[in-house]
Amino acid sequence: METKEFEFKGFRMSGFMAILLMLIIIGVIIATPLFDLPLSGFTPLFVVLLVIIAAGFVQLEPNEARAMVFFGKYKGTFRENGFWWVNPLLKKKKISLRARNLNAEAIKVNDKSGNPIMIGLVMVWKIRDVYKALFEIDSQTMGQTPGGIVNLNATMRAFENFVAVQSDAALRQVAGRYNYDENGGGDNVVTLRSGADEINEMLKQTLNERLAIAGIEAVEARINYLAYAPEIAAVMLRRQQADAIISAREKIVEGAVSMVKMALDNLKKDGVVELDEERKAAMVSNLLVVLCGDEPASPVVNTGTLYN
């Protein structure tokens, strides 16, 4: 979306020069009766001029801006830091461009497989487009105090509320595109647990799409909390434990088979003993029981012959 924001090109001068001009006018007003100057008839005009000058001062700190409005017409955004004097008939709407944090509370959503999960995010955001922020969304009405006065703190709280609502919607949208873990879609599929970088980038992109209407940019967005919802957490924990046990058993069996094969090969190679197929099978069975068992083996020593 194109922006309607542009820099303020109207007249401005240093605020210190305006103060100097005020001091000169005050000096003229004081000197007129003292030295009987023929300017007494202009005294009311000088007073009005002082009031006009006093109403035109504006001060801008770093990362602040003012939207200049002349009787309802947008005249540009004033961003020059310092102490200035501008047309006092201009309404100067102040806004902060500094970065802010949002630490959203975890919400319950359904992942791609329909499993309820708890997910939360933390993000850094800032205002990039002053025109959109002030005039595309109703931030000024939302930022009014109970007395009907719009101040900077109330306006920024309105932006924070807007960002919180949109971040909730973006988080639900992104979480619904992925499974919680690999159990929902295969080993090589990006999931909420394994694909942190891709998920965070997708979340940031989705947030920027939603916040663009308000001239707000998500500088950084990350998932900072991820867990199964309480109602299925116990079941999923048992499933994870079962997966871990199966994986461990696979490793144990793989290692045991390798060790048995190595033992048979070394016995044959060194000519220690000749075993027929039946005795090889018995030896393999015994070794696998010893190597794969959960409890320590209690061997029985055969004092007879190999076949007795």
C-alpha positions as MATLAB code, in Angstrom:
seq = 'METKEFEFKGFRMSGFMAILLMLIIIGVIIATPLFDLPLSGFTPLFVVLLVIIAAGFVQLEPNEARAMVFFGKYKGTFRENGFWWVNPLLKKKKISLRARNLNAEAIKVNDKSGNPIMIGLVMVWKIRDVYKALFEIDSQTMGQTPGGIVNLNATMRAFENFVAVQSDAALRQVAGRYNYDENGGGDNVVTLRSGADEINEMLKQTLNERLAIAGIEAVEARINYLAYAPEIAAVMLRRQQADAIISAREKIVEGAVSMVKMALDNLKKDGVVELDEERKAAMVSNLLVVLCGDEPASPVVNTGTLYN';
ca = [
       0.000    0.000    0.000;
       1.325    3.434   -0.942;
       1.750    6.013    1.774;
       0.434    9.545    1.830;
       3.113   10.696    4.257;
       5.553   13.420    3.231;
       7.965   15.729    4.993;
       6.731   19.066    6.328;
       7.953   21.861    4.021;
       6.291   24.809    5.721;
       8.020   27.765    7.332;
      10.024   27.071   10.454;
      12.757   28.911   12.308;
      14.904   28.323   15.329;
      13.022   28.585   18.588;
      15.857   30.607   20.073;
      15.457   33.211   17.337;
      11.765   33.403   18.205;
      12.649   33.906   21.880;
      15.034   36.697   20.893;
      12.256   38.330   18.882;
       9.942   38.097   21.882;
      12.550   39.767   24.100;
      12.903   42.588   21.585;
       9.135   43.142   21.523;
       8.965   43.087   25.314;
      11.797   45.611   25.434;
       9.913   47.878   23.032;
       6.741   47.617   25.139;
       8.673   48.542   28.304;
      10.680   51.325   26.648;
       7.625   53.028   25.071;
       6.332   54.707   28.296;
       9.800   55.160   29.786;
      11.226   57.102   26.849;
       7.890   58.466   25.597;
       8.236   56.689   22.253;
       5.432   57.279   19.713;
       4.498   53.569   19.795;
       1.927   53.473   22.560;
      -0.861   52.896   20.060;
       0.819   49.682   18.905;
       1.094   48.166   22.388;
      -2.026   45.932   21.981;
      -0.640   44.744   18.658;
       2.688   43.920   20.283;
       0.888   41.918   22.997;
      -1.050   39.937   20.391;
       2.196   39.326   18.524;
       3.790   37.988   21.713;
       0.900   35.567   22.217;
       1.169   34.365   18.615;
       4.900   33.780   18.902;
       4.531   31.973   22.230;
       1.991   29.561   20.700;
       4.309   28.427   17.893;
       7.105   26.726   19.808;
       7.684   23.028   19.191;
      10.376   20.741   20.579;
      11.334   17.377   19.082;
      13.566   14.774   20.711;
      15.291   11.939   18.805;
      12.820    9.374   17.414;
       9.857   11.658   17.810;
       7.692   13.235   15.100;
       4.813   15.665   14.727;
       2.033   15.430   12.182;
       1.287   19.004   11.112;
      -2.423   19.648   10.424;
      -3.807   22.981    9.203;
      -7.552   23.195    9.869;
      -8.020   19.485    9.145;
      -5.597   19.282    6.209;
      -2.444   17.208    6.573;
       0.611   19.367    5.850;
       3.383   16.847    6.372;
       5.407   15.138    9.082;
       7.936   17.179   11.032;
      10.923   15.066   12.127;
      13.764   17.572   12.653;
      15.097   17.292   16.197;
      15.576   20.446   18.219;
      13.754   23.573   19.328;
      11.699   25.230   16.559;
       9.026   27.810   15.884;
       6.314   27.082   13.325;
       2.963   28.527   12.380;
       0.894   28.506   15.598;
      -2.280   27.775   13.596;
      -0.878   24.337   12.770;
      -2.073   21.513   15.004;
       0.928   19.456   16.012;
       0.060   15.806   16.714;
       2.946   14.229   18.596;
       3.933   10.594   18.103;
       6.860    8.446   19.269;
       8.948    6.492   16.753;
      10.889    4.548   19.393;
      10.887    0.751   19.456;
       8.570   -1.015   21.893;
       8.246   -4.578   23.198;
       5.202   -6.809   23.298;
       5.345   -9.945   25.420;
       2.072  -11.639   24.509;
       0.574  -14.140   26.913;
       0.338  -17.726   25.727;
      -2.919  -18.517   23.942;
      -4.591  -21.843   23.107;
      -4.696  -22.698   19.403;
      -4.958  -25.817   17.251;
      -1.959  -26.908   15.213;
      -2.208  -28.303   11.679;
      -3.248  -31.731   13.023;
      -5.900  -30.246   15.277;
      -4.004  -30.775   18.534;
      -4.639  -28.009   21.104;
      -1.396  -26.269   22.046;
      -0.321  -23.256   24.077;
       1.815  -20.742   22.200;
       3.102  -17.230   22.965;
       5.308  -14.668   21.284;
       7.562  -11.711   22.014;
       8.033   -8.973   19.439;
       9.699   -5.605   18.904;
       7.714   -3.037   16.934;
       7.923    0.605   15.991;
       5.985    3.166   13.959;
       7.331    3.771   10.451;
       4.523    5.727    8.765;
       3.141    8.614   10.827;
       0.280    9.354    8.428;
      -1.096    5.797    8.550;
      -0.610    5.563   12.303;
      -2.632    8.705   12.996;
      -5.152    8.802   10.161;
      -5.660    5.260    8.794;
      -6.756    3.770   12.118;
      -8.799    5.452   14.834;
      -5.850    5.840   17.195;
      -6.779    9.377   18.260;
     -10.261    8.453   19.458;
      -8.916    5.359   21.217;
      -6.148    7.497   22.716;
      -8.466   10.020   24.366;
      -8.303   10.367   28.125;
     -11.541   10.410   30.179;
     -11.462   14.203   29.909;
     -11.500   14.077   26.113;
      -7.851   15.139   25.803;
      -5.527   13.258   23.458;
      -2.004   12.882   24.827;
       1.029   10.909   23.714;
       0.799    8.210   26.383;
      -2.864    7.506   25.642;
      -2.195    7.404   21.891;
       0.705    4.966   22.270;
      -1.452    2.740   24.489;
      -3.979    2.663   21.650;
      -1.217    1.477   19.314;
      -0.156   -1.160   21.840;
      -3.728   -2.452   21.988;
      -3.904   -2.580   18.179;
      -0.597   -4.471   17.990;
      -1.710   -6.924   20.700;
      -4.931   -7.788   18.853;
      -3.191   -8.210   15.505;
      -0.362  -10.266   17.018;
      -2.936  -12.641   18.522;
      -4.546  -13.119   15.100;
      -1.171  -13.552   13.350;
      -0.012  -16.105   15.912;
      -3.160  -18.178   15.442;
      -2.763  -18.006   11.668;
       0.871  -19.154   11.691;
       0.394  -21.862   14.330;
      -2.422  -23.418   12.298;
      -0.094  -23.980    9.325;
       2.346  -26.305   11.124;
       2.316  -29.401   13.306;
       3.574  -29.220   16.849;
       6.276  -31.853   16.244;
       7.372  -34.568   13.790;
       4.733  -37.020   15.004;
       2.113  -35.124   13.050;
       3.662  -35.115    9.599;
       6.931  -36.978    9.045;
      10.600  -36.562    9.782;
      11.501  -33.932    7.175;
       8.541  -31.600    7.705;
       9.028  -28.193    9.335;
       7.273  -28.099   12.707;
       6.727  -25.553   15.443;
       9.374  -27.253   17.589;
      12.046  -27.929   14.995;
      11.680  -25.052   12.516;
      12.269  -22.065   14.787;
      13.982  -19.856   12.192;
      11.394  -20.451    9.475;
       8.480  -20.134   11.892;
       9.800  -16.840   13.296;
      10.330  -15.436    9.801;
       6.820  -16.460    8.778;
       5.434  -14.905   11.962;
       7.264  -11.632   11.308;
       6.012  -11.517    7.717;
       2.419  -12.189    8.773;
       2.611   -9.516   11.459;
       3.935   -6.928    9.014;
       1.107   -7.699    6.606;
      -1.442   -7.112    9.358;
       0.247   -4.046   10.869;
       0.962   -2.287    7.564;
      -2.427   -0.551    7.609;
      -1.362    1.266   10.786;
       2.122    2.175    9.568;
       3.670   -0.147   12.160;
       6.621   -2.450   11.482;
       7.463   -5.640   13.359;
      11.231   -5.356   13.764;
      11.547   -8.804   15.341;
       9.094  -11.532   16.326;
       9.814  -14.853   18.054;
       7.844  -17.664   19.653;
       8.828  -17.654   23.317;
       6.439  -20.283   24.691;
       5.312  -23.578   23.180;
       3.634  -26.529   24.889;
       0.718  -28.898   24.576;
      -2.523  -27.732   26.134;
      -3.058  -29.092   29.689;
      -5.891  -31.454   28.665;
      -3.624  -33.493   26.367;
      -0.224  -32.799   27.914;
      -0.157  -36.033   29.962;
      -1.121  -38.192   26.969;
       1.436  -36.528   24.725;
       4.104  -36.949   27.401;
       3.468  -40.687   27.487;
       3.663  -40.779   23.700;
       6.991  -38.953   23.760;
       8.264  -41.360   26.419;
       7.172  -44.326   24.291;
       8.924  -42.850   21.253;
      12.069  -42.367   23.326;
      11.948  -45.977   24.588;
      11.458  -47.327   21.070;
      14.323  -45.238   19.760;
      16.577  -46.435   22.596;
      15.597  -50.071   21.989;
      16.426  -49.725   18.314;
      19.912  -48.492   19.200;
      20.413  -51.280   21.735;
      19.341  -54.002   19.294;
      21.458  -52.517   16.518;
      24.497  -52.497   18.823;
      23.807  -55.997   20.150;
      23.533  -57.494   16.650;
      26.811  -55.819   15.700;
      28.539  -57.218   18.804;
      27.187  -60.754   18.227;
      28.337  -60.695   14.607;
      31.772  -59.487   15.686;
      32.009  -62.269   18.302;
      31.096  -65.012   15.815;
      33.492  -63.626   13.199;
      36.386  -63.472   15.677;
      35.718  -66.996   16.978;
      35.740  -68.358   13.434;
      38.754  -66.296   12.373;
      40.916  -67.276   15.351;
      39.777  -70.920   15.276;
      38.856  -70.869   18.949;
      35.919  -73.212   18.553;
      33.864  -74.746   15.766;
      30.122  -74.238   16.163;
      27.395  -75.821   14.099;
      24.347  -73.822   13.078;
      22.293  -74.964   16.053;
      24.947  -73.883   18.560;
      25.471  -70.615   16.715;
      21.746  -69.922   17.053;
      21.877  -70.738   20.785;
      24.899  -68.498   21.252;
      23.247  -65.660   19.354;
      20.103  -66.061   21.448;
      22.039  -66.014   24.718;
      24.148  -62.995   23.725;
      21.099  -61.032   22.620;
      19.328  -61.774   25.901;
      22.366  -60.585   27.845;
      22.967  -57.473   25.730;
      19.334  -56.398   25.308;
      17.985  -57.257   28.742;
      16.995  -54.586   31.254;
      18.326  -56.586   34.224;
      21.854  -57.937   34.714;
      22.231  -61.502   33.429;
      22.825  -64.442   35.799;
      24.866  -66.917   33.711;
      24.834  -70.665   34.353;
      28.254  -72.318   33.958;
      28.128  -75.556   31.964;
      30.657  -78.022   33.448;
      29.865  -80.755   30.961;
      30.472  -81.055   27.259;
      29.363  -78.588   24.661;
      26.206  -80.632   23.989;
      25.358  -81.603   27.602;
];
